[in-house]
Amino acid sequence: MPSFDIVSEVNTHELTNAVDQANRELTTRFDFKGVDAKFVLDDNVISQSAPSDFQLKQMADILRARLIARGIDVR
């Protein structure tokens, strides 16, 4: 019986660009003015921090949109 391995690789350059774009969008959005919210990329792991759950959900949507725009699968 044949076997195969599934390998998933992420283009780190595109990932960095997507996180940078998401951080830039946070600085321009009215609902994030004066708020200490940010995305941090460390070893292909993205962390997000914000003072409220609502803002974290908004940030997840922002990041998802930026990842899709850069051609990174979000599934």
DSSP file (Angstrom, degrees, kcal/mol; ACC not computed):
  #  RESIDUE AA STRUCTURE BP1 BP2  ACC     N-H-->O    O-->H-N    N-H-->O    O-->H-N    TCO  KAPPA ALPHA  PHI   PSI    X-CA   Y-CA   Z-CA
    1    1 A M              0   0    0      0, 0.0     2,-0.0     0, 0.0     0, 0.0   0.000 360.0 360.0 360.0 127.0    0.0    0.0    0.0
    2    2 A P        -     0   0    0      0, 0.0     2,-0.3     0, 0.0     0, 0.0  -0.344 360.0-163.2 -71.2 152.4    1.5    3.4   -1.0
    3    3 A S        -     0   0    0     -2,-0.0     2,-0.3     2,-0.0     0, 0.0  -0.915   5.8-171.1-130.1 159.7    2.1    6.1    1.6
    4    4 A F        -     0   0    0     -2,-0.3     2,-0.4     2,-0.0     0, 0.0  -0.992  16.9-131.8-149.5 154.7    2.7    9.8    1.3
    5    5 A D        -     0   0    0     -2,-0.3     2,-0.6     2,-0.0    -2,-0.0  -0.863  14.1-142.7-107.7 141.6    3.6   12.6    3.6
    6    6 A I        -     0   0    0     -2,-0.4     2,-0.5     2,-0.0    -2,-0.0  -0.919  19.5-171.0-104.4 123.3    1.8   15.9    3.6
    7    7 A V        -     0   0    0     -2,-0.6     2,-0.5     2,-0.0    -2,-0.0  -0.955   6.5-166.2-118.2 130.9    4.1   18.9    4.2
    8    8 A S        +     0   0    0     -2,-0.5     2,-0.4     2,-0.0    -2,-0.0  -0.967  10.0 179.7-118.5 119.6    2.9   22.4    4.8
    9    9 A E        -     0   0    0     -2,-0.5     2,-0.4     2,-0.0    -2,-0.0  -0.941  15.2-147.8-120.3 142.5    5.4   25.2    4.5
   10   10 A V        -     0   0    0     -2,-0.4     2,-0.9    62,-0.1     3,-0.1  -0.904  22.6-120.8-109.4 134.8    4.7   28.9    5.0
   11   11 A N     >  -     0   0    0     -2,-0.4     4,-2.2     1,-0.2     5,-0.2  -0.642  24.7-159.7 -71.9 107.4    6.5   31.6    3.1
   12   12 A T  H  > S+     0   0    0     -2,-0.9     4,-2.5     1,-0.2     5,-0.2   0.818  87.2  56.8 -64.9 -31.0    8.0   33.5    6.1
   13   13 A H  H  > S+     0   0    0      2,-0.2     4,-2.2     1,-0.2    -1,-0.2   0.935 110.2  43.7 -65.4 -44.7    8.5   36.6    4.0
   14   14 A E  H  > S+     0   0    0      2,-0.2     4,-2.5     1,-0.2    -2,-0.2   0.867 112.4  53.8 -67.2 -36.0    4.8   36.8    3.1
   15   15 A L  H  X S+     0   0    0     -4,-2.2     4,-2.2     2,-0.2    -2,-0.2   0.924 109.2  48.1 -63.3 -44.3    3.9   36.0    6.7
   16   16 A T  H  X S+     0   0    0     -4,-2.5     4,-2.5     1,-0.2    -2,-0.2   0.912 111.8  50.4 -61.5 -43.2    6.1   38.9    8.0
   17   17 A N  H  X S+     0   0    0     -4,-2.2     4,-2.5     1,-0.2    -2,-0.2   0.909 109.5  50.7 -62.2 -42.0    4.5   41.2    5.4
   18   18 A A  H  X S+     0   0    0     -4,-2.5     4,-2.2     2,-0.2    -1,-0.2   0.910 111.8  46.9 -63.6 -42.6    1.0   40.2    6.5
   19   19 A V  H  X S+     0   0    0     -4,-2.2     4,-2.4     2,-0.2    -1,-0.2   0.905 112.3  50.5 -66.6 -41.3    1.7   40.8   10.2
   20   20 A D  H  X S+     0   0    0     -4,-2.5     4,-2.2     2,-0.2    -2,-0.2   0.912 111.1  48.7 -62.3 -42.3    3.3   44.2    9.4
   21   21 A Q  H  X S+     0   0    0     -4,-2.5     4,-2.2     2,-0.2    -2,-0.2   0.895 110.5  51.0 -64.4 -39.7    0.3   45.2    7.3
   22   22 A A  H  X S+     0   0    0     -4,-2.2     4,-1.7     2,-0.2    -2,-0.2   0.909 109.9  49.7 -64.8 -41.5   -2.1   44.1   10.1
   23   23 A N  H  X S+     0   0    0     -4,-2.4     4,-1.3     1,-0.2    -2,-0.2   0.893 110.3  51.0 -63.5 -39.3   -0.1   46.2   12.6
   24   24 A R  H  X S+     0   0    0     -4,-2.2     4,-0.8     1,-0.2    -1,-0.2   0.884 107.3  53.1 -64.9 -37.7   -0.3   49.2   10.3
   25   25 A E  H >X S+     0   0    0     -4,-2.2     4,-1.2     1,-0.2     3,-0.7   0.869 102.9  58.4 -65.7 -34.7   -4.0   48.8   10.0
   26   26 A L  H 3< S+     0   0    0     -4,-1.7     3,-0.3     1,-0.2    -1,-0.2   0.873 102.8  53.6 -60.8 -36.3   -4.4   48.8   13.8
   27   27 A T  H 3< S+     0   0    0     -4,-1.3    -1,-0.2     1,-0.2    -2,-0.2   0.727 112.4  43.9 -72.5 -20.0   -2.7   52.3   13.9
   28   28 A T  H << S+     0   0    0     -4,-0.8     2,-0.3    -3,-0.7    -1,-0.2   0.593  89.5 100.1-100.8 -11.5   -5.2   53.7   11.4
   29   29 A R    ><  -     0   0    0     -4,-1.2     3,-1.3    -3,-0.3     4,-0.1  -0.574  66.4-141.6 -82.1 137.1   -8.4   52.3   12.7
   30   30 A F  G >  S+     0   0    0     -2,-0.3     3,-1.5     1,-0.3    -1,-0.1   0.872  99.9  57.9 -62.9 -39.1  -10.6   54.5   14.8
   31   31 A D  G 3  S+     0   0    0      1,-0.3    -1,-0.3     3,-0.0    -5,-0.0   0.532 108.7  47.4 -73.9  -3.3  -11.6   51.8   17.3
   32   32 A F  G X  S+     0   0    0     -3,-1.3     3,-1.6    -6,-0.2    -1,-0.3   0.241  78.2 130.5-116.6  11.1   -8.0   51.1   18.1
   33   33 A K  T <  S+     0   0    0     -3,-1.5     3,-0.1     1,-0.3    -6,-0.1  -0.488  83.4   3.7 -67.0 129.2   -6.9   54.8   18.7
   34   34 A G  T 3  S+     0   0    0      1,-0.2     2,-0.4    -2,-0.2    -1,-0.3   0.621 103.8 124.1  73.3  13.5   -5.0   55.1   21.9
   35   35 A V    <   -     0   0    0     -3,-1.6     2,-1.7     2,-0.1    -1,-0.2  -0.874  65.5-130.2-110.0 138.4   -5.1   51.4   22.6
   36   36 A D        +     0   0    0     -2,-0.4     2,-0.4    -3,-0.1    -3,-0.1  -0.621  55.2 142.6 -86.0  81.5   -2.1   49.2   23.2
   37   37 A A        +     0   0    0     -2,-1.7     2,-0.3    -5,-0.2    13,-0.2  -0.965  17.2 151.7-122.8 138.7   -2.9   46.5   20.7
   38   38 A K  E     -A   49   0A   0     11,-1.9    11,-2.3    -2,-0.4     2,-0.4  -0.995  38.7-126.7-161.4 158.8   -0.4   44.7   18.5
   39   39 A F  E     -A   48   0A   0     -2,-0.3     2,-0.4     9,-0.2     9,-0.2  -0.897  23.8-163.5-105.3 141.1    0.6   41.5   16.7
   40   40 A V  E     -A   47   0A   0      7,-2.9     7,-3.1    -2,-0.4     2,-0.5  -0.995   4.2-158.3-128.4 127.8    4.0   39.9   17.4
   41   41 A L  E     +A   46   0A   0     -2,-0.4     2,-0.4     5,-0.2     5,-0.2  -0.924  19.9 164.8-106.4 122.5    5.6   37.4   15.1
   42   42 A D  E >  S-A   45   0A   0      3,-2.5     3,-0.9    -2,-0.5    -2,-0.1  -0.928  71.0 -20.8-141.5 113.3    8.2   35.1   16.7
   43   43 A D  T 3  S-     0   0    0     -2,-0.4     3,-0.1     1,-0.2    -1,-0.1   0.921 126.1 -51.2  54.1  50.1    9.4   31.9   15.0
   44   44 A N  T 3  S+     0   0    0      1,-0.2     2,-0.5   -32,-0.1    -1,-0.2   0.674 114.9 118.4  62.3  20.2    6.3   31.7   12.8
   45   45 A V  E <   -A   42   0A   0     -3,-0.9    -3,-2.5     2,-0.0     2,-0.6  -0.978  53.3-151.7-115.9 125.0    4.0   32.0   15.8
   46   46 A I  E     -A   41   0A   0     -2,-0.5     2,-0.4    -5,-0.2    -5,-0.2  -0.853  12.8-173.2-100.5 124.5    1.7   35.1   15.8
   47   47 A S  E     -A   40   0A   0     -7,-3.1    -7,-2.9    -2,-0.6     2,-0.4  -0.889   3.7-163.0-111.9 146.3    0.7   36.5   19.1
   48   48 A Q  E     -A   39   0A   0     -2,-0.4     2,-0.4    -9,-0.2    -9,-0.2  -0.983   4.1-170.9-129.3 143.8   -1.9   39.2   19.5
   49   49 A S  E     +A   38   0A   0    -11,-2.3   -11,-1.9    -2,-0.4    -2,-0.0  -0.998  16.4 147.3-136.6 138.9   -2.5   41.4   22.5
   50   50 A A        -     0   0    0     -2,-0.4   -13,-0.1   -13,-0.2     6,-0.1  -0.965  50.7-112.9-160.8 157.2   -5.3   43.9   23.3
   51   51 A P  S    S+     0   0    0      0, 0.0     2,-0.3     0, 0.0   -14,-0.1   0.711  94.1  39.3 -72.9 -19.9   -7.2   45.1   26.4
   52   52 A S  S  > S-     0   0    0      1,-0.1     4,-1.8    -3,-0.0     5,-0.1  -0.921  73.5-125.2-133.6 157.8  -10.6   43.6   25.5
   53   53 A D  H  > S+     0   0    0     -2,-0.3     4,-2.3     1,-0.2     5,-0.2   0.874 111.1  58.0 -64.0 -38.6  -12.0   40.4   24.0
   54   54 A F  H  > S+     0   0    0      1,-0.2     4,-2.1     2,-0.2    -1,-0.2   0.922 107.3  47.1 -58.4 -44.3  -13.9   42.5   21.4
   55   55 A Q  H  > S+     0   0    0      1,-0.2     4,-2.6     2,-0.2    -1,-0.2   0.869 108.8  54.8 -67.3 -36.1  -10.7   44.0   20.1
   56   56 A L  H  X S+     0   0    0     -4,-1.8     4,-2.1     2,-0.2    -1,-0.2   0.899 108.7  48.6 -62.8 -39.7   -9.0   40.6   20.0
   57   57 A K  H  X S+     0   0    0     -4,-2.3     4,-1.8     2,-0.2    -2,-0.2   0.907 111.6  49.1 -66.6 -40.8  -11.8   39.3   17.8
   58   58 A Q  H  X S+     0   0    0     -4,-2.1     4,-2.2     1,-0.2    -2,-0.2   0.900 110.5  51.5 -63.0 -40.1  -11.5   42.4   15.5
   59   59 A M  H  X S+     0   0    0     -4,-2.6     4,-2.9     1,-0.2     5,-0.2   0.884 105.7  54.5 -64.8 -38.7   -7.8   41.8   15.4
   60   60 A A  H  X S+     0   0    0     -4,-2.1     4,-2.5     1,-0.2    -1,-0.2   0.903 109.3  48.4 -62.0 -40.2   -8.2   38.2   14.4
   61   61 A D  H  X S+     0   0    0     -4,-1.8     4,-2.1     2,-0.2    -2,-0.2   0.902 111.6  49.7 -65.6 -41.0  -10.5   39.4   11.5
   62   62 A I  H  X S+     0   0    0     -4,-2.2     4,-2.1     2,-0.2    -2,-0.2   0.945 113.5  45.4 -61.8 -48.6   -7.9   41.9   10.4
   63   63 A L  H  X S+     0   0    0     -4,-2.9     4,-2.7     1,-0.2     5,-0.2   0.911 110.8  53.1 -63.8 -42.7   -5.1   39.4   10.5
   64   64 A R  H  X S+     0   0    0     -4,-2.5     4,-2.3    -5,-0.2    -1,-0.2   0.913 109.5  49.2 -59.2 -43.1   -7.1   36.8    8.6
   65   65 A A  H  X S+     0   0    0     -4,-2.1     4,-2.2     1,-0.2    -1,-0.2   0.900 112.1  48.0 -64.0 -40.8   -7.9   39.3    5.9
   66   66 A R  H  X S+     0   0    0     -4,-2.1     4,-1.5     2,-0.2    -2,-0.2   0.886 111.2  50.4 -68.3 -38.5   -4.2   40.3    5.5
   67   67 A L  H  <>S+     0   0    0     -4,-2.7     5,-2.8     2,-0.2     4,-0.2   0.920 111.7  47.7 -65.0 -43.3   -3.1   36.6    5.4
   68   68 A I  H ><5S+     0   0    0     -4,-2.3     3,-1.5     1,-0.2    -2,-0.2   0.908 109.3  53.7 -63.9 -41.2   -5.6   35.8    2.7
   69   69 A A  H 3<5S+     0   0    0     -4,-2.2    -1,-0.2     1,-0.3    -2,-0.2   0.818 108.6  50.1 -63.3 -30.4   -4.5   38.9    0.7
   70   70 A R  T 3<5S-     0   0    0     -4,-1.5    -1,-0.3    -3,-0.1    -2,-0.2   0.396 121.5-107.6 -89.2   2.9   -0.9   37.7    0.9
   71   71 A G  T < 5S+     0   0    0     -3,-1.5     2,-0.5     1,-0.3    -3,-0.2   0.744  70.8 142.5  81.4  24.0   -1.9   34.2   -0.3
   72   72 A I      < -     0   0    0     -5,-2.8     2,-0.3    -6,-0.1    -1,-0.3  -0.871  53.3-122.6-101.4 127.2   -1.4   32.4    3.0
   73   73 A D        -     0   0    0     -2,-0.5    -5,-0.0     1,-0.1    -6,-0.0  -0.498  20.3-165.9 -69.3 128.4   -3.9   29.6    3.7
   74   74 A V              0   0    0     -2,-0.3    -1,-0.1     1,-0.2    -6,-0.0   0.408 360.0 360.0 -98.3   1.6   -5.7   30.4    7.0
   75   75 A R              0   0    0      0, 0.0    -1,-0.2     0, 0.0    -2,-0.1   0.505 360.0 360.0 -75.1 360.0   -7.2   27.0    7.6
